[in-house]
């Protein structure tokens, strides 16, 4: 017969499982840690560097993330938590609601402390090495042209319209078209803004403040467009496979049943070493080649994956480390972006009629280009437009879920992920060429 203590313990565990949670913690536990951070902030004793910045950014990011993910309209069309974290934290820091000393800690950790680069390195390395190799190698031969079709038409149209309405061809392509098609925030707009700032000798915060509104608005329009495409498919069955991408069955579009051995502490450590080492390799190669280090890093990781150089356990380590960083530190990173890189005045001034028109043109171009090219590659045009087009134009992983949900085609998630990962990586490489062309 179970003791009273055992029964009480069991009851507490059941209650803990059923409670509302933030960051996996019950409200009382989360509030306890939040109060510790809040008291240190008010007293002015929050430690400098990683040990102070991380808890503050994680707590603030978690709170703003909950607000964004539970606010109507924002959660459904504008990306939810990530957008609220960026703009909410930017407002808190800009209007000095957060003490200046804490602002300095967060900004220094994000910029000089290398937190931003560390996060990007983990995302790029783990997302590519974690992909199914067979699907990556074989499906890319037919799927990537559809992605490229969407990119070319989207960037071409926005450049033409930007020139016609007085925004500027170069500005429309670089500041609106490229960021929207860049595969999200962490592995898209953030490295792009750093690249643009470095090459164009412009403050990175100015670049990011122009790009972030494009991402939010583009994400909203992509979700709406997905719903429209679903309705078009219902009226014209010849254009859709009702969730199937291929008009002709092809073994190249089936992932192998690769069983993962599971996360281990050793694997996570290997993943961190590989992510940071590939980032350093990009810097080394950048000293010899006139290409940005991010692009060189992506090329290096993709080559290693395609050639099958690394044993499977190393690839899994990189993938699990990427997942850990993405789940645990994305809200914290977005707080850093809000504090260090978001100029609210520039964001507000970006919302003009010209800007809205150009964002809509990018979404339209992504749909038309990927749908048209996809049809000639053997795909149903609506499924191709959704996965190769709209899943390039949304805000990465969360955007993929929203777009496919609106289109009622969640079974297409593997191809949405290829668009977000490889397509986004390609945009960074393309941006390097475009910068050389326009500068």
VENMOQUI-V549369 format. One record per residue. N is the residue number from 1. D_CENTER is the distance of its C-alpha to the mean C-alpha in Angstrom with 2 decimals. Layout:
# VENMOQUI-V549369
{{N & D_CENTER} {N & D_CENTER}}
This chain:
# VENMOQUI-V549369
{{1 & 52.21} {2 & 49.04} {3 & 49.72} {4 & 48.84} {5 & 46.31} {6 & 44.58} {7 & 44.53} {8 & 43.18} {9 & 40.45} {10 & 39.54} {11 & 39.54} {12 & 37.23} {13 & 34.74} {14 & 34.83} {15 & 34.40} {16 & 31.45} {17 & 29.73} {18 & 30.41} {19 & 29.39} {20 & 26.36} {21 & 23.90} {22 & 21.29} {23 & 19.34} {24 & 21.81} {25 & 24.74} {26 & 27.46} {27 & 27.87} {28 & 30.91} {29 & 29.26} {30 & 26.10} {31 & 28.46} {32 & 30.57} {33 & 27.87} {34 & 26.65} {35 & 30.29} {36 & 30.65} {37 & 27.77} {38 & 29.13} {39 & 32.67} {40 & 31.72} {41 & 29.88} {42 & 32.94} {43 & 35.39} {44 & 33.64} {45 & 33.58} {46 & 29.83} {47 & 29.75} {48 & 28.17} {49 & 25.49} {50 & 23.27} {51 & 25.70} {52 & 25.64} {53 & 22.18} {54 & 20.34} {55 & 22.33} {56 & 22.25} {57 & 18.50} {58 & 17.97} {59 & 20.63} {60 & 19.65} {61 & 15.98} {62 & 17.28} {63 & 19.76} {64 & 17.60} {65 & 15.02} {66 & 18.11} {67 & 19.32} {68 & 16.29} {69 & 16.08} {70 & 19.82} {71 & 20.44} {72 & 21.46} {73 & 19.94} {74 & 17.06} {75 & 15.84} {76 & 16.65} {77 & 15.56} {78 & 13.54} {79 & 10.61} {80 & 12.99} {81 & 12.58} {82 & 9.71} {83 & 11.78} {84 & 14.97} {85 & 14.07} {86 & 13.37} {87 & 16.40} {88 & 18.51} {89 & 18.38} {90 & 18.91} {91 & 21.96} {92 & 23.25} {93 & 23.24} {94 & 24.39} {95 & 27.30} {96 & 28.18} {97 & 28.05} {98 & 26.61} {99 & 29.34} {100 & 29.09} {101 & 29.59} {102 & 26.50} {103 & 24.48} {104 & 25.76} {105 & 24.80} {106 & 21.13} {107 & 20.87} {108 & 22.77} {109 & 20.77} {110 & 17.40} {111 & 18.97} {112 & 22.17} {113 & 21.40} {114 & 18.53} {115 & 16.08} {116 & 13.24} {117 & 14.29} {118 & 14.82} {119 & 11.33} {120 & 9.94} {121 & 12.95} {122 & 12.40} {123 & 8.95} {124 & 10.43} {125 & 13.79} {126 & 13.27} {127 & 10.98} {128 & 13.55} {129 & 16.59} {130 & 15.83} {131 & 16.03} {132 & 19.42} {133 & 21.42} {134 & 23.75} {135 & 21.17} {136 & 19.31} {137 & 22.67} {138 & 24.53} {139 & 22.23} {140 & 20.47} {141 & 23.89} {142 & 23.90} {143 & 20.37} {144 & 19.00} {145 & 21.72} {146 & 20.44} {147 & 16.95} {148 & 18.90} {149 & 21.13} {150 & 18.46} {151 & 17.15} {152 & 20.78} {153 & 22.02} {154 & 19.20} {155 & 19.57} {156 & 23.33} {157 & 23.86} {158 & 21.94} {159 & 23.90} {160 & 27.15} {161 & 26.68} {162 & 25.51} {163 & 28.73} {164 & 30.86} {165 & 29.90} {166 & 30.11} {167 & 26.53} {168 & 26.76} {169 & 25.65} {170 & 23.85} {171 & 22.23} {172 & 21.05} {173 & 19.50} {174 & 17.93} {175 & 16.94} {176 & 16.02} {177 & 15.82} {178 & 13.78} {179 & 10.92} {180 & 10.81} {181 & 10.97} {182 & 8.47} {183 & 5.71} {184 & 3.31} {185 & 4.09} {186 & 4.65} {187 & 5.34} {188 & 6.20} {189 & 8.13} {190 & 9.13} {191 & 10.77} {192 & 11.98} {193 & 13.65} {194 & 15.28} {195 & 16.52} {196 & 17.90} {197 & 19.45} {198 & 21.08} {199 & 22.51} {200 & 23.49} {201 & 24.80} {202 & 23.02} {203 & 21.68} {204 & 17.94} {205 & 17.93} {206 & 19.46} {207 & 16.88} {208 & 13.94} {209 & 16.19} {210 & 16.64} {211 & 13.08} {212 & 11.70} {213 & 14.38} {214 & 13.59} {215 & 10.03} {216 & 11.73} {217 & 14.71} {218 & 13.20} {219 & 11.31} {220 & 14.77} {221 & 16.69} {222 & 14.78} {223 & 15.65} {224 & 19.17} {225 & 19.51} {226 & 18.73} {227 & 21.55} {228 & 23.81} {229 & 23.36} {230 & 24.29} {231 & 27.40} {232 & 28.29} {233 & 28.16} {234 & 30.56} {235 & 32.98} {236 & 32.82} {237 & 32.53} {238 & 32.93} {239 & 29.43} {240 & 27.66} {241 & 27.79} {242 & 26.92} {243 & 23.94} {244 & 25.10} {245 & 23.53} {246 & 26.60} {247 & 29.83} {248 & 31.52} {249 & 30.81} {250 & 29.47} {251 & 29.24} {252 & 26.52} {253 & 24.04} {254 & 24.83} {255 & 22.99} {256 & 25.40} {257 & 26.08} {258 & 24.81} {259 & 25.71} {260 & 23.79} {261 & 26.24} {262 & 24.24} {263 & 22.74} {264 & 25.26} {265 & 25.50} {266 & 26.61} {267 & 23.65} {268 & 21.20} {269 & 23.24} {270 & 23.17} {271 & 19.39} {272 & 19.22} {273 & 21.93} {274 & 20.36} {275 & 16.97} {276 & 18.90} {277 & 21.52} {278 & 19.33} {279 & 18.02} {280 & 21.74} {281 & 22.64} {282 & 20.40} {283 & 22.34} {284 & 25.60} {285 & 25.05} {286 & 24.01} {287 & 27.49} {288 & 29.09} {289 & 26.88} {290 & 25.93} {291 & 22.22} {292 & 19.42} {293 & 18.88} {294 & 15.14} {295 & 16.24} {296 & 19.14} {297 & 17.21} {298 & 15.13} {299 & 18.51} {300 & 20.19} {301 & 17.96} {302 & 18.07} {303 & 21.82} {304 & 22.43} {305 & 20.75} {306 & 22.65} {307 & 25.89} {308 & 25.68} {309 & 26.77} {310 & 25.40} {311 & 26.98} {312 & 24.95} {313 & 25.04} {314 & 23.29} {315 & 20.41} {316 & 20.27} {317 & 20.40} {318 & 17.36} {319 & 15.49} {320 & 16.79} {321 & 16.11} {322 & 12.40} {323 & 12.56} {324 & 14.68} {325 & 12.59} {326 & 9.45} {327 & 11.97} {328 & 14.38} {329 & 12.80} {330 & 9.48} {331 & 11.87} {332 & 14.09} {333 & 11.80} {334 & 11.01} {335 & 14.80} {336 & 15.28} {337 & 13.27} {338 & 15.42} {339 & 18.47} {340 & 18.23} {341 & 16.35} {342 & 16.76} {343 & 20.09} {344 & 20.97} {345 & 23.84} {346 & 21.79} {347 & 19.30} {348 & 22.36} {349 & 24.10} {350 & 21.26} {351 & 21.86} {352 & 24.73} {353 & 26.07} {354 & 25.30} {355 & 21.63} {356 & 21.41} {357 & 23.36} {358 & 21.20} {359 & 17.94} {360 & 20.02} {361 & 21.30} {362 & 17.92} {363 & 17.23} {364 & 20.85} {365 & 20.71} {366 & 17.73} {367 & 19.79} {368 & 23.07} {369 & 22.12} {370 & 20.33} {371 & 22.96} {372 & 25.83} {373 & 24.94} {374 & 23.88} {375 & 27.33} {376 & 29.07} {377 & 27.09} {378 & 28.50} {379 & 25.79} {380 & 26.32} {381 & 25.05} {382 & 23.46} {383 & 21.49} {384 & 20.51} {385 & 19.51} {386 & 17.33} {387 & 15.52} {388 & 15.74} {389 & 15.56} {390 & 13.87} {391 & 11.08} {392 & 10.38} {393 & 10.78} {394 & 8.71} {395 & 5.55} {396 & 4.02} {397 & 6.25} {398 & 7.97} {399 & 8.46} {400 & 9.96} {401 & 12.25} {402 & 13.33} {403 & 14.09} {404 & 15.94} {405 & 17.69} {406 & 18.90} {407 & 20.08} {408 & 21.61} {409 & 20.40} {410 & 18.41} {411 & 20.24} {412 & 18.13} {413 & 15.05} {414 & 15.70} {415 & 15.53} {416 & 12.42} {417 & 10.80} {418 & 12.67} {419 & 11.37} {420 & 7.62} {421 & 8.73} {422 & 11.96} {423 & 11.60} {424 & 8.69} {425 & 10.93} {426 & 13.85} {427 & 12.75} {428 & 12.80} {429 & 16.19} {430 & 17.33} {431 & 16.61} {432 & 19.03} {433 & 21.66} {434 & 21.24} {435 & 21.70} {436 & 24.85} {437 & 26.03} {438 & 25.77} {439 & 26.82}}
